[in-house]
Amino acid sequence: MELLDILYEKTNGIAKITMNRPQVYNAFRPQTVREMIWAFRDAWDDNTVGVVVLTGAGDKSFCTGGDQKARDLDGYGDSKGLGGGVGLEIEALHGVMRDIPKPVIAAVNGYAIGGGHVLQVICDLTIASDKAIFGQTGPKVGSFDAGLGTAYLARIIGEKKAREIWYLCLQYNAEQALQMGLINKVVPHEKLDESVEEWCNLILEKSPTALKMIKYSFNADSANIQGISQMGLGSVAMYYNTEEALEGKNAFVEKRPVNFNKFRK
């Protein structure tokens, strides 16, 4: 597959997937999502790979979610009818990240916001730079994630904190994220790659079959969330056709204050 939006490399048992759109803070479009799915499946099929690292290009952003400039009335870009109808095969991406029988580590080097934050939530482990910033934006831009980004997030950090993250759309630094159990470890920015490699090597010392079954056991406890995700993506597809959703998107693109008050009348 020709890769336009990601970088993909495999070295000494480690597969590294880098979202490579730093000009838009590694926001993803349909092409990006398709390439990530392909890379995760390739890592799945390669028996020499024991661990996968997901990160973003540059030193400012891990990923800031869906590229709002690629979103229109029906969803995103050139893939209408996919991914629950929103134009992104995001359910397939989330699924392959959870189902790949190998640990996935998020190396968060900057902003992990919106759909990008959901990606790090889904990863098995997260190591963050001390410059990392976490948060959700959905209700601000006319979108939401009724699935792994909400229900699974609540499993990780508790419902009260998860509701705070989604209702208020605040941003949290790496230390705050660590304190709430959202991530596993914070390291100096310049030590991120080194620290991630250390954890990868610790994983590679372990039995691959044991790790696979452990991951499947963890996943089984939250498998019901997949149904919630399917319902959620279907509702997002319908929501994107509304004036209310477009107000959030247009305000973001036009760099103006959003006004949802008229939808409360």
N, C-alpha and C positions, 0 to 999 in steps of 0.2 A: 504493500500500500504506500502511495506517495504521501509523505507527511508534510503538511503545510503549517499546522498550528501547534504541533507538539514536537519535542525532542524525545527520542527513545534510544536507550542504550542498555546493554547487558554486560556486566563485568563481574567475574568471580562469584557467580551465584546471585548477584543483585541486579534486578531490573529496575531502571530509573525512568519514570515518565515525568517529563517537564512540560507544563503548559507554557507555550512560547508565544504569548501575545502581550509583551510588556508595555506596548504602546497604549493598551486599554486595560492596564493593570491585570492582565491575564484573564479578562472576562471571556467566557466561552460563547461560541456561536455553534450552529449545527455541525459544521466541519470539525470543530474542536472535539465535540462530544463523540462523533463517529471515530475519530482517530484514537481517542482515549479508550473506547471500547475495544477497538482492534488491538491496541497495545496490551491491555489487561488480558485479553484472550490469548495473545501470543505468549505472554509470560505464564499463563495457566498451562499451555500446551508444552512448554519447554521444561523438561524434567531437570535441567541443570540450574534452573532458577528456584531459589528457596525463599526469597523475600522480595517485595515490591516497594519502591519508594515513589511517592507522588509529591511533586513540588511545583513551584512556579519560577519562571525566568526572571532574572534581575534581582534587585535587592529591596524592592518596594512592595511587592505583592505576591501572595500565594495564588489567590484567585478571588475575583469580586463578583462571581456569579454570571448570570446571563447578560450578554452584551445588549443593553437597552436600545442601542442604535440599530440593532438587527431585528428588533421586535416591532411588529405592526399589529393591525387589528386582530389577526387570527393567531398570532404567535411569533415564532422566530423563523425568518429567512426562508431557506430553500427546501425545507423538509416538512411541509404541511402534511398533517395526517399521521405523523409519527410521534412517539413519546406521549401518548394520551391525547394527541391532537394539538399540542402546543408548539410543534415544530422542532422539538428537541428530544432526542432519544434518551432522556435523562433517567427514566425508569430502568432502561437497559444498562446504563452506566452504573447506577446505584446497585443494581442486581449483581453485575459481574464483580464489582468491588467487594460486595459481601460474600459472594459465593466462591470466588477464587480460593482454592484450598491452601493458600499461603498467606502469611501475615502481610498486611499493607501498612506502611508507616507514612504518615503525612509529615513532611519537613516544611513547616510553616515559616517562611522567610519574610513575611510582611503582612499585608491586609488579607484576612480570610473573612470575607463579607458575603452576605446573601447566599446564593447557591454555592459559592466557594467555601463558605463556612460549613454548609451541609456536607460537602465533600470531606472535609477534615473530620467531621463528626462520625461519618461512616467508616473512615479508616480504623484499623484495629488499634493503632497507637499513634500518638502525635507528639513530636518534639518541635518546640517553637523557639525561634530567635527571640531575644529580649526586646526586639523591635516589632514583634508581631502584634496585630490588632484583630480582634474577633467581634463579630456581631451579625445581626440580621437586618434586612432592609425591606422585606416583602411588603408590609403594610404601607410603607412610604412610597413605593413605586408601583403599586397596583398589582401585587403578586403575593403568593404564599406557598408554603410547602406543607401540605397536610399529609404527613407520612413520616419518613425517616428524619426529616428536618425538625419535626415537632415531637411526635410520639417517642421516637428513639432517643432524641435529645433529652426528653424528660426522664428516660431510664438512666441516663448517664449522670445528670446533675440534679434531678428532682424536679417535680412539677412547678413549684413556686419560682425557681430560678429560670426554668425554661419559659414560663409564661412572661416573666419580666423581660427576657431577651426578645421575645416576639412582640409583645404588646408595646414596649417602649422604644425598641430599635436603638438602644444605646450601644456604645462600643466599649470594649474591655481590653486592657493590656494583657500581656502574657502572664504576669504574676497573678492578676485577678482571675484569669482563665485557669491557672494552675490551682488556685485556692478553691475554686468551685468544682474541681474535678473534670473540667472540660478537656484538659490536655494532660499529658504524662510528665513532661519535663520542659524546663526553660534553660536555655544556654546562651552564652554571649553570641551575638550575631555572627561574628567571624569564626565561631566554633561549630556552627550548625551542621555543616557537611561532615565534619569529623565525628561529631556526636552521633549522627544518624548512622554513619558507617560502623561505629562501635556497636550499636544495637543490632544492626544487620548481621554483623559477624557473630554476635552472641546467639542470634536466632539460627544462623547457619550451622552452629555446633549441635543443634537439637535434632531429634528424630523427625523427619518430614511427615511421616504417617501420624505420629502422635500430635504434631501441631495441626495437621489437617482435621483430625477428629476433635481436638479441643476447640478449634474455630467453629466447626459445625455444631458442637454442643452449645457454645455461646449463642450462635445464630438461632438455634432452635427455640430458645426462650423468647425471642422477639420476632419469630417468623410471621406472626399474625399481622405485624405492621405492614407487610407487603400488600395485603388487601386494602388497608387504609390508604397506602400510597396510590394504588390503582384508582380508588374512588377520588382521592385528592387531585390527581392529575386530570381526571375527567372533569372535575369541577373547575379547575384552573382554566381548562380549555374553553369552557363556557363563559367564565368570568372575563377572559381576555377580550371578548366581543363587546364588553359593556363600556359605557362612557366613563364609569367610575374607575375602572382599571386603566383606561387610557389617560386619565387625568394624572395618575401617578407616573406613568411612563413618560408622557409629554413634558411634565414639569421637570423631570430629571434631565431629559435631552435638551430642553430649552433653558436649563439652569435658572429656573425661577421657583419661588415658593409654591409648594403644592397646596391645593385647596379642596379638601374633601368635605367641607362643611355643607355644601349644597346638597350632598347626598344623604344628609340627616334630616331633611325637611319632610 
